[in-house]
Amino acid sequence: MPTLTPILSAAVFNSNVASNNSWINVSNDDNRPLFALATFNVNQDSSSELITDTVIHTANYTKVVTIASTVFSGLTGSVSFSNGTLSAVTFPANFTIDSPVNAIKLVSGSVLAYK
């Protein structure tokens, strides 16, 4: 009978770490349905910023992901919108802006801005 041995095991010591979990199919010689949990940990202290207020935030962000339904009042970078041009647009949760962004200002909602 085949056996699986863990290759790597690690504990998270920082309370501000987000875990992204995925179930992956594992091929096996018994042709049984077998799945493994793959976890990728991200230290949010250094790699991202949670924005939930209406103050302007500036940094060299590489990607912005909406956590909840979000309305921007300003967004500058490779794509720029300002002076309320986005105020009539509601971006749904999990919407990704995969482009360099220098400044973010919200009307409402919350985003995770990756540095």
Phi, psi and omega in degrees: 000134180289151177232150177253134178242130178296135180270324184217136176220133181215148177255146179270124182258344182262126182289347181258043180247129177263135178254129175255115185253142176219139173268129180240145179284134180248121176290141179213157185281358175264359182053039177258151175292118183222132182231152177233148178267117177258128183238131175243118182265136179238123176280106184287345179297323187250342189249351182207166180224125176275122182246121181230358183254183182254018178273149178288135178243130181235137176184176175267079180281143179260337182200147178232130179236128178285134179268327177224174174305129190226141172239126178265146169255343176201143179207118181234146181161224176297327175242128183237134175223137179209181178053039174078010181294341177259359188295342179265359184253124175257119178271131181288164175300145180071019174279133184248130170255100186263071185202150178302133180228134180258331183215141181227133173222128183257151167267316178202167179096197179207146179225157171249114183257119183272136180262000000 
